[in-house]
């Protein structure tokens, strides 16, 4: 697998307008000025974290009128203008097929794992990886930090990475040997990763809100949340708090979905496992992913990781709309995720 990435030179990210063609749904919101919307109102939307026409249409009018200075009449006018820019109604299956051409599949570093995933981690989707500690979830995240910055023709995303760390497990020094394995400049790779440590579920959500401005200006292709559930399990640990926890979790997952679809980025989130009393008598120490149905419905692709022999790990497709249930074996190496050796 490593041979596929040799000798392609230093990392050079293309500007947003030089990348592959993107659909109209990624039009900047300031395009509405030409349709009669006041520049001051556009600024109010941007201050609220709305930077694209597609992102605007992902908000309810109730939310939009909650923005200071935007009346119901102004919101109606803004939405009418946005509908002229983006298609918010029905489209044919053929049109959707054309739109799906914007999807980029980012290599995991393992050919076997890429084949299992139909080419790699997808943009416009949320990929969840769950498993016990040391099953490879964070190691895969570190590898994706590098492979996302590869050119498209080398199965990368030619884009930057945003990393939200809720457990303090990100290690920049781990990026260095992975970058060297792919023939990339470690300093340039690290410069193209923006990192934030979250300490509460509210902090985690607010970090997502602040990403819109960055993603509207720079070519991001990956958002990592490691892990998505940890702070919710800590901040909502009392009796009777489960319903509120799931509601807040749903709001955050909805925001992740909007980011994936608004900016054509891949969202990779790790998840913890909990004991499964209903796992059956034939399974020793049964486990299931945390987060319940709320998280299960939000993830596009769910991967179950488990330990294998030595540094080998096994990945199983747990749930996916277009992938068969199957497994792949990969290995954790100094250079990141790679194919398992016989």
Steps between C-alpha positions, in 0.01 A plus 500: 500500500778742590639480146190675370599822675872528417673793331215744454689792650411753764147574613325769300135564571300654217283803566128434534418639154766279339379173644257263334175661393253533782126517478296820531410398856847619608443857377614768744216687667626838380371401155157602634609865482452486122144381565408806705601393852660772712872454570436580866256212527753270336751605766249412774460151352876454483537614861251225588719241326312480169734536204342311210159496337470131573579563865231767512235258374595254774362742762136543590344844466451496876876470546570771244260751657685438826802676349511856627387747237321253270123541491259242360461707185878515449536126561226425245676717242837339572359148470324584173828627358690191620246271334596658167860393558462149644253226416308420818231293330485171314755387246527193280713202590725592207551851639585355840748264333674803350506675837651190660801545272611767747565222756870447573623176655805545722740210546544348845853390419393135467392370161297222664316751718446735204345216299271417791384864505448521124808718450559668836334740745228696314437872494136612533460229766561416865716195567489368856761259635428331831687242701688439824815692590803417283278373218651755257240780495739784585782349294271510198418863584871592503556326166204682344648831619782435254332308216230769468774740389613279213403605145173360365685281249683333791172419675518799731265794548740785414367683802555607858390324818311616810550287813279530810654300786280419800732249668846653457625225268626701201879494469665729242824301530303197375429691178870532415580133411165465323575804283847364425350166399286679240796707379361825640657789692397448867509874576270581208265218599479622860437858380196373308341345811300726730454352846276575797470328838140489625424470871118511512223400259413871464859582409495215249185638333632857494818383329283358221322834460832678456612267221265648240707817458821301452347249260342772288842655437740204487487155331418264788421138421489327840354564844598259780318480833683265739286397676150620430335363817760535778400844630128422483553196723684717751278810492174304517574237762214556743168326525231632270748675270498247216220669303674838513832339408351334192334825394828694525685215327246507216555874454875454478469209255265709288769768488757241388267386221454858382876560497557185293239598244558876496877486443543155339722375782537153649402479866682224689388454859608239750263350753531301821338167579288400797394166644208339317289293742291378206799389298423130540645211695721390211704824496759544772500852645259646240538870414297752303572857388405781738254770402193288434267547203575873473860435405417190296265694273741792456799298377503419129756221531567314825824305544570257780869463585652227713845374591667224301838332536779732616462833321233366266146635523173389343243739354143387434230690314237527772256710300518682164247593230710374210758257639461126571566363847863389482832522684855612427823449693747787528807578706623788716855594399736789587381654171133471593231262376624253238421161353551205732809288441457125465 
